[in-house]
């Protein structure tokens, strides 16, 4: 893979990742509000009960992480379809170099 393709991939993946993170965070917050009836807690606020802070941290981490995983896989498949090559930085077994 040449350097320009790596650069293009890094820019593409960065933009897709940033958009995904913002959208997923908003979605997780909205689901929290619909489920609990309250706004998401500020986990670092000492007045927020620890159990609630941990629940929010786990829920938001899982939601954002899962969204990023799915979007990264989608972006990689689109790269392969459009560019006709594997994503820069991965060998045949799919391991990162």
BASE-581194 format. One line per field, with one value per atom (N, C-alpha, C): residue in one letter; atom name; x, y, z. Coordinates in nm, 3 decimals. Atoms other than C-alpha are relative to their C-alpha. Layout:
kedo <- (A:...)
lolo <- (CA:...)
east <- (X:...)
north <- (Y:...)
up <- (Z:...)
This chain:
kedo <- (X:X:X:X:X:X:X:X:X:X:X:X:X:X:X:X:X:X:X:X:X:X:X:X:X:X:X:X:X:X:X:X:X:X:X:X:X:X:X:X:X:X:X:X:X:X:X:X:X:X:X:X:X:X:X:X:X:X:X:X:X:X:X:X:X:X:X:X:X:X:X:X:X:X:X:X:X:X:X:X:X:X:X:X:X:X:X:X:X:X:X:X:X:X:X:X:X:X:X:X:X:X:X:X:X:X:X:X:X:X:X:X:X:X:X:X:X:X:X:X:X:X:X:X:X:X:X:X:X:X:X:X:X:X:X:X:X:X:X:X:X:X:X:X:X:X:X:X:X:X:X:X:X:X:X:X:X:X:X:X:X:X:X:X:X:X:X:X:X:X:X:X:X:X:X:X:X:X:X:X:X:X:X:X:X:X:X:X:X:X:X:X:X:X:X:X:X:X:X:X:X:X:X:X:X:X:X:X:X:X:X:X:X:X:X:X:X:X:X:X:X:X:X:X:X:X:X:X:X:X:X:X:X:X:X:X:X:X:X:X:X:X:X:X:X:X:X:X:X:X:X:X:X:X:X:X:X:X:X:X:X:X:X:X:X:X:X:X:X:X:X:X:X:X:X:X:X:X:X:X:X:X:X:X:X:X:X:X:X:X:X)
lolo <- (N:CA:C:N:CA:C:N:CA:C:N:CA:C:N:CA:C:N:CA:C:N:CA:C:N:CA:C:N:CA:C:N:CA:C:N:CA:C:N:CA:C:N:CA:C:N:CA:C:N:CA:C:N:CA:C:N:CA:C:N:CA:C:N:CA:C:N:CA:C:N:CA:C:N:CA:C:N:CA:C:N:CA:C:N:CA:C:N:CA:C:N:CA:C:N:CA:C:N:CA:C:N:CA:C:N:CA:C:N:CA:C:N:CA:C:N:CA:C:N:CA:C:N:CA:C:N:CA:C:N:CA:C:N:CA:C:N:CA:C:N:CA:C:N:CA:C:N:CA:C:N:CA:C:N:CA:C:N:CA:C:N:CA:C:N:CA:C:N:CA:C:N:CA:C:N:CA:C:N:CA:C:N:CA:C:N:CA:C:N:CA:C:N:CA:C:N:CA:C:N:CA:C:N:CA:C:N:CA:C:N:CA:C:N:CA:C:N:CA:C:N:CA:C:N:CA:C:N:CA:C:N:CA:C:N:CA:C:N:CA:C:N:CA:C:N:CA:C:N:CA:C:N:CA:C:N:CA:C:N:CA:C:N:CA:C:N:CA:C:N:CA:C:N:CA:C:N:CA:C:N:CA:C:N:CA:C:N:CA:C:N:CA:C:N:CA:C:N:CA:C:N:CA:C:N:CA:C:N:CA:C:N:CA:C:N:CA:C:N:CA:C:N:CA:C:N:CA:C:N:CA:C:N:CA:C:N:CA:C)
east <- (0.084:0.000:0.089:-0.083:0.137:-0.044:0.022:0.155:-0.127:0.119:-0.121:-0.128:0.118:-0.370:-0.015:0.005:-0.279:-0.055:0.046:-0.333:-0.150:0.142:-0.668:-0.083:0.072:-0.777:-0.008:-0.001:-0.673:-0.095:0.093:-0.867:-0.144:0.135:-1.171:-0.046:0.036:-1.169:-0.018:0.012:-1.118:-0.131:0.126:-1.412:-0.119:0.109:-1.639:-0.008:-0.004:-1.528:-0.055:0.046:-1.592:-0.152:0.144:-1.938:-0.075:0.063:-2.024:-0.003:-0.008:-1.910:-0.102:0.096:-2.118:-0.143:0.135:-2.427:-0.035:0.025:-2.394:-0.019:0.013:-2.346:-0.137:0.133:-2.663:-0.110:0.099:-2.854:-0.004:-0.005:-2.738:-0.064:0.061:-2.836:-0.152:0.144:-3.180:-0.065:0.053:-3.232:-0.002:-0.003:-3.127:-0.119:0.112:-3.382:-0.133:0.126:-3.659:-0.018:0.006:-3.573:-0.019:0.003:-3.521:-0.091:0.078:-3.717:0.084:-0.091:-3.411:0.111:-0.117:-3.119:0.114:-0.115:-2.795:0.076:-0.072:-2.597:0.140:-0.140:-2.261:0.078:-0.060:-2.056:0.106:-0.103:-1.785:-0.056:0.065:-2.036:-0.011:0.004:-1.990:-0.141:0.138:-2.362:-0.080:0.066:-2.455:0.035:-0.029:-2.491:0.094:-0.102:-2.203:-0.063:0.066:-2.435:-0.053:0.055:-2.603:0.112:-0.113:-2.269:0.063:-0.058:-2.134:-0.093:0.097:-2.453:0.006:-0.010:-2.430:0.130:-0.130:-2.059:0.001:0.005:-2.118:-0.092:0.096:-2.424:0.056:-0.051:-2.258:0.124:-0.117:-1.930:-0.037:0.046:-2.109:-0.066:0.071:-2.331:0.094:-0.093:-2.053:0.099:-0.096:-1.808:-0.060:0.067:-2.056:-0.025:0.024:-2.149:0.130:-0.128:-1.780:0.045:-0.037:-1.713:-0.077:0.082:-2.003:0.033:-0.029:-1.921:0.140:-0.134:-1.550:-0.001:0.011:-1.637:-0.069:0.069:-1.879:0.094:-0.093:-1.618:0.107:-0.102:-1.358:-0.055:0.059:-1.595:-0.025:0.020:-1.680:0.132:-0.133:-1.309:0.039:-0.037:-1.248:-0.083:0.088:-1.547:0.038:-0.027:-1.457:0.143:-0.141:-1.076:0.054:-0.046:-1.043:0.119:-0.110:-0.780:-0.045:0.028:-0.779:0.032:-0.026:-0.776:0.149:-0.142:-0.422:0.024:-0.037:-0.254:-0.047:0.043:-0.413:0.056:-0.051:-0.256:-0.116:0.104:-0.446:-0.086:0.076:-0.550:-0.085:0.081:-0.708:0.064:-0.069:-0.448:0.060:-0.059:-0.332:0.152:-0.147:0.030:0.054)
north <- (-0.117:0.000:0.124:-0.121:0.339:0.100:-0.097:0.633:0.082:-0.082:0.832:-0.077:0.079:0.546:-0.010:0.002:0.519:0.132:-0.132:0.894:0.016:-0.009:0.881:-0.086:0.088:0.584:0.062:-0.059:0.758:0.119:-0.114:1.073:-0.051:0.058:0.871:-0.065:0.069:0.652:0.098:-0.101:0.956:0.076:-0.073:1.144:-0.089:0.094:0.839:-0.029:0.028:0.764:0.115:-0.117:1.118:0.017:-0.013:1.135:-0.110:0.113:0.791:0.021:-0.022:0.882:0.103:-0.105:1.201:-0.052:0.052:1.030:-0.106:0.106:0.728:0.057:-0.062:0.945:0.065:-0.062:1.139:-0.107:0.108:0.817:-0.067:0.063:0.659:0.092:-0.095:0.974:0.000:-0.001:0.972:-0.129:0.127:0.603:0.001:-0.012:0.672:0.081:-0.086:0.953:-0.071:0.072:0.738:-0.115:0.115:0.445:0.041:-0.039:0.626:0.118:-0.122:0.946:0.116:-0.105:1.146:0.022:-0.026:1.310:-0.090:0.081:1.108:0.071:-0.061:1.164:0.046:-0.037:1.335:-0.095:0.104:1.036:0.049:-0.051:1.249:0.085:-0.079:1.439:-0.087:0.082:1.312:-0.017:0.014:1.364:-0.104:0.105:1.112:-0.133:0.129:0.768:-0.083:0.076:0.539:-0.101:0.100:0.269:0.063:-0.069:0.518:0.048:-0.046:0.662:-0.117:0.117:0.314:-0.052:0.046:0.214:0.087:-0.091:0.524:-0.021:0.019:0.469:-0.128:0.128:0.107:0.013:-0.013:0.191:0.087:-0.089:0.480:-0.061:0.064:0.291:-0.111:0.108:-0.010:0.053:-0.056:0.197:0.062:-0.068:0.411:-0.101:0.100:0.119:-0.090:0.086:-0.102:0.076:-0.081:0.179:0.020:-0.017:0.242:-0.128:0.128:-0.127:-0.025:0.025:-0.161:0.097:-0.098:0.161:-0.021:0.027:0.076:-0.119:0.115:-0.260:0.039:-0.047:-0.092:0.085:-0.086:0.170:-0.083:0.086:-0.101:-0.077:0.072:-0.297:0.093:-0.097:0.017:0.036:-0.029:0.097:-0.112:0.113:-0.253:-0.003:0.001:-0.228:0.110:-0.115:0.116:0.000:-0.010:0.101:-0.130:0.128:-0.268:-0.057:0.050:-0.320:-0.012:0.009:-0.419:0.133:-0.121:-0.145:0.006:-0.013:-0.011:-0.032:0.028:-0.146:-0.134:0.132:-0.493:-0.103:0.107:-0.814:-0.091:0.090:-1.101:-0.062:0.061:-1.249:0.103:-0.104:-0.916:0.058:-0.055:-0.836:0.135:-0.133:-0.480:-0.011:-0.002:-0.414:0.116)
up <- (0.000:0.000:0.000:0.002:-0.085:0.107:-0.107:0.151:-0.021:0.023:-0.018:0.033:-0.037:0.024:0.151:-0.147:0.392:0.054:-0.044:0.433:-0.026:0.035:0.253:0.096:-0.091:0.467:0.139:-0.134:0.790:0.009:0.001:0.696:-0.005:0.017:0.584:0.130:-0.123:0.896:0.115:-0.105:1.120:-0.008:0.019:0.973:0.034:-0.028:0.983:0.150:-0.144:1.340:0.083:-0.076:1.462:-0.013:0.022:1.306:0.074:-0.069:1.442:0.150:-0.145:1.793:0.045:-0.037:1.804:-0.011:0.020:1.662:0.104:-0.098:1.892:0.139:-0.132:2.200:0.016:-0.005:2.117:0.010:-0.003:2.054:0.137:-0.132:2.380:0.104:-0.094:2.570:-0.014:0.024:2.409:0.052:-0.050:2.488:0.153:-0.146:2.849:0.049:-0.040:2.873:-0.015:0.022:2.724:0.100:-0.090:2.950:0.145:-0.141:3.280:0.030:-0.021:3.229:0.049:-0.047:3.342:-0.103:0.083:3.170:0.047:-0.043:3.171:0.112:-0.111:3.490:-0.041:0.014:3.512:0.090:-0.083:3.629:0.098:-0.091:3.792:0.114:-0.106:4.007:0.125:-0.122:4.365:0.058:-0.050:4.429:-0.078:0.077:4.161:0.066:-0.062:4.320:-0.089:0.073:4.223:-0.095:0.085:4.087:-0.128:0.117:3.854:-0.092:0.080:3.739:-0.077:0.066:3.664:-0.109:0.100:3.483:-0.124:0.114:3.264:-0.076:0.065:3.195:-0.084:0.073:3.092:-0.122:0.110:2.880:-0.112:0.104:2.699:-0.067:0.058:2.651:-0.095:0.086:2.510:-0.127:0.116:2.283:-0.100:0.089:2.140:-0.059:0.048:2.115:-0.106:0.098:1.932:-0.130:0.120:1.692:-0.078:0.068:1.616:-0.067:0.059:1.558:-0.129:0.118:1.316:-0.113:0.104:1.132:-0.057:0.053:1.104:-0.096:0.091:0.952:-0.130:0.119:0.713:-0.087:0.074:0.617:-0.069:0.060:0.555:-0.120:0.113:0.333:-0.117:0.108:0.137:-0.066:0.055:0.096:-0.097:0.083:-0.041:-0.129:0.117:-0.275:-0.098:0.087:-0.410:-0.052:0.037:-0.409:-0.061:0.053:-0.497:0.075:-0.081:-0.225:0.144:-0.144:0.140:0.066:-0.078:0.400:0.033:-0.035:0.448:0.148:-0.138:0.761:0.051:-0.042:0.772:-0.095:0.085:0.650:-0.043:0.052:0.486:0.109:-0.109:0.821:0.074:-0.063:0.917:0.124:-0.117:1.182:-0.035:0.018:1.225:-0.002:0.005:1.129:0.073)
